[in-house]
Amino acid sequence: MSKSILAVLALGLITVVGACSQKAPDDVVFVEQPIVAEPVLTKY
């Protein structure tokens, strides 16, 4: 095989190995807080 084909295959293999070895990102969970109206004070 030519050197360029081998170089492309080597880079592809390195890319695949690097992508598979990355740590999976942690899932982020957003919990919706209930919307509560603030009390209105008419004392003053």
C-alpha positions in Angstrom: 0.0 0.0 0.0 1.1 3.5 -0.5 2.3 5.6 2.4 -0.6 8.1 2.1 -3.2 5.3 2.5 -1.4 3.9 5.5 -1.2 7.4 7.0 -4.9 7.9 6.6 -5.7 4.5 8.1 -3.4 5.2 11.0 -5.0 8.6 11.7 -8.5 7.0 11.5 -7.5 4.3 13.9 -6.1 6.8 16.3 -9.3 8.9 16.1 -11.5 5.9 16.8 -9.5 4.8 19.7 -9.4 8.3 21.1 -13.1 8.8 20.7 -13.9 5.5 22.4 -11.6 6.1 25.3 -13.2 9.4 26.3 -15.2 9.4 29.5 -18.9 9.7 29.0 -20.2 13.1 30.1 -22.4 13.1 33.2 -26.1 13.6 32.6 -27.3 16.9 33.9 -30.8 16.8 35.4 -32.8 20.1 35.8 -35.6 20.0 38.3 -38.3 22.6 37.7 -39.2 24.6 40.8 -42.9 25.5 41.2 -43.5 29.2 40.5 -45.0 30.8 43.6 -46.3 34.4 43.6 -44.7 36.4 46.3 -47.1 37.7 49.0 -48.1 41.3 48.6 -47.8 43.3 51.9 -50.3 46.2 52.1 -49.5 47.0 55.7 -47.5 50.2 55.0 
